[in-house]
Amino acid sequence: MKLYVGNLSRDVTEADLREAFQAFGKIESVTIIKDRSNGVSKGFGFIEMPEKAEAEAAIAGLHRKEFKGRSMDVNEARPRPEHHTHGGFNRGGFGGGHGGNRRGGGGSGNRRF
């Protein structure tokens, strides 16, 4: 079962989370989400626990508990919404917002009659 862990202090490490959650059962993986540009924690992460009962015990035992100065949010992770980046979804207008069939930035000088 995948758990979402939020409201984490920026200085919490994956090792810190592993230690806190191991008290409730086996841990498959621990991931803290970091900013791509500077590598700083975004304040949330994910824990994967193979046993649902152990994961539920971790939620009951750690949700809203103080951890390194902050009250942790611990819930079952929701599936990520599917984003369509190809095939014209969420692009708006004709031609994906690139001015239709005109090339060179628009204007009437590029039209052929």
C-alpha positions as CSV (number, residue, x, y, z in Angstrom):
1,M,0.0,0.0,0.0
2,K,1.4,3.4,-1.0
3,L,1.1,6.2,1.6
4,Y,1.3,9.9,1.2
5,V,3.3,11.7,3.9
6,G,2.9,15.5,3.9
7,N,3.8,18.6,5.9
8,L,7.3,17.5,6.4
9,S,10.1,19.7,7.6
10,R,12.6,20.5,4.8
11,D,15.4,18.8,6.8
12,V,13.6,15.4,7.1
13,T,15.5,12.7,5.3
14,E,14.4,9.4,3.8
15,A,16.3,7.6,6.5
16,D,14.3,9.6,9.1
17,L,11.0,8.5,7.5
18,R,12.1,4.9,7.2
19,E,12.9,4.9,10.9
20,A,9.6,6.3,11.9
21,F,7.5,4.0,9.7
22,Q,9.5,0.8,10.5
23,A,7.9,0.6,13.9
24,F,4.7,-0.3,12.1
25,G,6.0,-3.0,9.6
26,K,8.1,-3.7,6.6
27,I,9.0,-0.8,4.3
28,E,9.4,-1.4,0.5
29,S,10.4,2.1,-0.4
30,V,10.7,5.7,0.9
31,T,10.8,8.7,-1.4
32,I,10.9,12.4,-0.5
33,I,9.9,14.6,-3.5
34,K,12.5,17.3,-4.2
35,D,12.6,20.4,-6.4
36,R,14.3,19.6,-9.7
37,S,16.1,22.9,-9.9
38,N,17.7,23.0,-6.4
39,G,17.2,19.6,-4.8
40,V,15.4,21.0,-1.8
41,S,12.5,18.9,-0.3
42,K,9.1,20.0,-1.3
43,G,7.8,18.9,2.1
44,F,6.1,15.6,1.1
45,G,6.9,12.1,0.1
46,F,5.7,8.5,-0.3
47,I,6.2,5.3,1.7
48,E,5.4,1.9,0.2
49,M,4.4,-0.9,2.7
50,P,3.5,-4.3,1.3
51,E,1.1,-5.2,4.1
52,K,-2.2,-3.2,4.1
53,A,-2.8,-3.8,7.8
54,E,0.7,-2.5,8.7
55,A,0.2,0.6,6.4
56,E,-3.2,1.3,8.1
57,A,-1.6,1.0,11.5
58,A,1.1,3.5,10.4
59,I,-1.7,5.9,9.3
60,A,-3.5,5.5,12.6
61,G,-0.2,5.9,14.6
62,L,1.5,8.8,12.7
63,H,-1.2,11.0,11.1
64,R,-1.1,14.4,12.8
65,K,1.8,13.4,15.0
66,E,4.6,15.9,15.5
67,F,7.7,14.9,13.6
68,K,10.8,17.1,13.6
69,G,8.7,20.2,14.6
70,R,5.8,19.7,12.2
71,S,2.5,17.8,12.3
72,M,2.7,15.0,9.7
73,D,-0.2,14.2,7.3
74,V,-0.3,10.5,6.6
75,N,-2.9,9.1,4.3
76,E,-3.3,6.4,1.6
77,A,-1.8,7.8,-1.6
78,R,-4.3,8.6,-4.3
79,P,-3.6,7.6,-7.9
80,R,-2.0,10.3,-9.9
81,P,-4.4,11.9,-12.4
82,E,-3.6,11.0,-15.9
83,H,-2.2,14.0,-17.9
84,H,-2.3,14.0,-21.7
85,T,0.6,15.8,-23.2
86,H,0.4,14.5,-26.7
87,G,-2.4,14.2,-29.3
88,G,-3.7,17.7,-29.0
89,F,-5.1,17.5,-25.4
90,N,-4.9,20.7,-23.4
91,R,-3.3,22.6,-26.1
92,G,-6.1,25.0,-27.1
93,G,-6.9,26.3,-30.6
94,F,-6.0,25.0,-34.0
95,G,-2.4,24.0,-34.5
96,G,-1.6,23.8,-30.8
97,G,-1.5,27.5,-30.4
98,H,1.2,28.0,-33.0
99,G,-0.7,30.2,-35.4
100,G,-2.4,27.6,-37.6
101,N,-0.8,27.0,-41.0
102,R,1.0,30.3,-41.1
103,R,4.8,30.1,-40.5
104,G,7.1,32.9,-39.5
105,G,5.1,34.4,-36.7
106,G,1.9,35.5,-38.5
107,G,1.3,38.7,-40.4
108,S,-0.2,38.8,-43.9
109,G,3.3,38.8,-45.6
110,N,3.6,35.0,-45.3
111,R,0.3,34.1,-46.9
112,R,0.1,32.6,-50.4
113,F,-2.9,33.4,-52.6
